[in-house]
C-alpha cells in the first residue's frame, strides 16, 4: 500500500462514485488495495460508522456487495429527485408483483395482468431485473441481484 493514501477515504470515494453495489474484488481493483483482509476491515468500519453516524447516508451490504444508500425517512422524502428506472408503468407493476411473490410462475402473472405481460416480461429481462427458468409449459420468474441493488431492496 502507498504511503500518504488514506485507504478508508479511497474506499468511501469508490462506493460513493459507483451507481451500483460493488464486490470486495471490484473495490480492491478500483482502489489498488491488494489486502482483502484490510479492505474487509475498512468496509466493516465504514458500515458501522455510517450506521451510527449523524448522517442521512448509510452503506448497505447486499449479498457480498456494498453500496451507499439513504437512511429512512430521508430516502422516501427525497426519492422523487432520483431519476426513474426507465421502465414502463406496466412493467413496474409486474416487477412489484414479482418482488412480492418471488418464484411466481409466468402463467399466474398472465392470468392476473393479461396478455400484455409478455411484453413487460421481455422489458424486465432486457433490463436484467428478472430471470426466468423453464418449468413445464411455463416459466418461474425471480428477481436478480441487479434488481436488489438498483432498488436497494
C-alpha positions as CSV (number, residue, x, y, z in Angstrom):
1,X,0.0,0.0,0.0
2,X,1.2,3.5,-0.8
3,X,2.1,5.9,1.9
4,X,0.1,9.1,2.2
5,X,-3.0,7.4,0.8
6,X,-6.0,7.3,3.2
7,X,-7.5,4.0,2.0
8,X,-10.6,4.4,4.1
9,X,-11.4,7.6,2.3
10,X,-10.5,6.0,-1.0
11,X,-12.9,3.1,-0.4
12,X,-15.5,5.6,0.7
13,X,-15.0,7.5,-2.6
14,X,-15.2,4.4,-4.7
15,X,-18.6,3.4,-3.1
16,X,-19.8,7.0,-3.5
17,X,-19.0,7.2,-7.2
18,X,-20.4,3.8,-8.1
19,X,-24.1,3.7,-9.3
20,X,-24.3,0.1,-8.2
21,X,-23.2,-2.2,-5.4
22,X,-19.5,-3.3,-5.6
23,X,-17.9,-6.6,-4.5
24,X,-14.8,-6.6,-2.4
25,X,-12.8,-7.7,-5.5
26,X,-14.2,-4.7,-7.5
27,X,-13.3,-2.3,-4.7
28,X,-9.9,-3.8,-4.5
29,X,-9.3,-3.3,-8.2
30,X,-10.7,0.3,-8.1
31,X,-8.6,1.3,-5.1
32,X,-5.5,-0.7,-5.8
33,X,-5.7,-2.4,-2.4
34,X,-4.2,-5.9,-2.5
35,X,-5.0,-6.9,1.0
36,X,-8.6,-8.3,1.1
37,X,-8.4,-8.6,4.9
38,X,-7.6,-4.9,5.3
39,X,-10.2,-3.9,2.8
40,X,-12.9,-6.0,4.5
41,X,-11.9,-4.4,7.9
42,X,-12.2,-0.9,6.3
43,X,-15.6,-1.8,4.8
44,X,-16.9,-3.2,8.2
45,X,-15.7,0.0,9.9
46,X,-17.4,2.2,7.3
47,X,-20.7,0.3,7.6
48,X,-20.7,0.8,11.4
49,X,-19.5,4.5,11.1
50,X,-22.4,5.4,8.8
51,X,-25.0,3.3,10.7
52,X,-24.2,5.1,13.9
53,X,-23.2,8.5,12.5
54,X,-25.3,11.6,12.4
55,X,-25.9,11.4,8.6
56,X,-28.7,10.6,6.2
57,X,-26.3,8.2,4.4
58,X,-25.6,4.5,5.1
59,X,-23.5,1.8,3.5
60,X,-25.6,-1.3,2.7
61,X,-24.2,-4.8,2.4
62,X,-26.3,-6.7,-0.2
63,X,-25.2,-10.3,-0.5
64,X,-21.4,-9.9,-0.8
65,X,-21.5,-6.4,-2.3
66,X,-21.5,-2.9,-0.8
67,X,-23.2,0.4,-1.8
68,X,-24.2,3.8,-0.5
69,X,-27.8,4.4,0.2
70,X,-30.1,6.8,2.2
71,X,-31.5,6.0,5.6
72,X,-35.2,6.2,6.2
73,X,-37.1,8.5,6.4
74,X,-34.8,10.6,4.2
75,X,-34.9,8.1,1.3
76,X,-38.7,8.2,0.9
77,X,-38.8,12.0,1.3
78,X,-36.4,12.8,-1.5
79,X,-36.8,9.8,-3.8
80,X,-38.7,11.9,-6.3
81,X,-35.4,13.7,-7.1
82,X,-33.8,10.5,-8.3
83,X,-34.2,9.5,-11.9
84,X,-36.6,6.7,-12.7
85,X,-35.7,3.2,-13.7
86,X,-36.7,3.8,-17.3
87,X,-39.4,1.1,-17.1
88,X,-42.9,1.4,-18.3
89,X,-45.7,1.7,-15.7
90,X,-47.0,-1.8,-16.6
91,X,-43.5,-3.3,-16.2
92,X,-43.1,-1.6,-12.8
93,X,-46.4,-3.1,-11.7
94,X,-45.4,-6.5,-12.7
95,X,-42.0,-6.1,-11.2
96,X,-43.5,-5.1,-7.9
97,X,-45.7,-8.3,-8.0
98,X,-42.8,-10.5,-8.8
99,X,-40.8,-9.0,-6.0
100,X,-43.6,-9.7,-3.5
101,X,-44.1,-13.2,-4.9
102,X,-40.5,-14.2,-5.8
103,X,-40.6,-17.5,-7.7
104,X,-44.0,-16.9,-9.2
105,X,-45.0,-18.6,-12.5
106,X,-45.4,-16.5,-15.6
107,X,-48.7,-18.2,-16.2
108,X,-50.0,-16.8,-12.9
109,X,-48.9,-13.3,-13.9
110,X,-50.6,-13.6,-17.2
111,X,-53.8,-14.6,-15.5
112,X,-53.6,-11.5,-13.3
113,X,-52.3,-8.9,-15.7
114,X,-53.3,-10.2,-19.1
115,X,-51.5,-10.9,-22.4
116,X,-49.5,-7.7,-22.2
117,X,-47.5,-9.4,-19.5
118,X,-45.3,-11.0,-22.2
119,X,-44.1,-7.6,-23.5
120,X,-43.5,-6.4,-20.0
121,X,-41.6,-9.6,-19.1
122,X,-39.3,-9.0,-22.2
123,X,-38.7,-5.5,-21.0
124,X,-37.8,-6.7,-17.5
125,X,-35.5,-9.4,-18.8
126,X,-33.7,-6.9,-21.1
127,X,-33.1,-4.6,-18.1
128,X,-31.9,-7.7,-16.2
129,X,-34.3,-7.1,-13.3
130,X,-35.7,-10.7,-13.6
131,X,-34.5,-14.1,-14.6
132,X,-36.6,-17.0,-15.8
133,X,-36.4,-20.7,-15.5
134,X,-38.4,-23.1,-17.6
135,X,-40.9,-25.1,-15.5
136,X,-43.1,-27.4,-17.6
137,X,-45.0,-25.2,-20.0
138,X,-44.5,-22.0,-18.0
139,X,-41.5,-20.1,-16.6
140,X,-40.6,-19.4,-13.0
141,X,-39.8,-15.7,-12.5
142,X,-37.3,-14.4,-9.9
143,X,-35.7,-11.0,-9.2
144,X,-32.0,-10.7,-9.8
145,X,-29.1,-9.2,-7.8
146,X,-29.2,-6.2,-10.2
147,X,-32.8,-5.6,-9.2
148,X,-32.0,-5.7,-5.5
149,X,-29.0,-3.4,-6.0
150,X,-30.9,-0.9,-8.2
151,X,-33.9,-0.6,-5.9
152,X,-31.9,-1.1,-2.7
153,X,-34.1,-4.0,-1.6
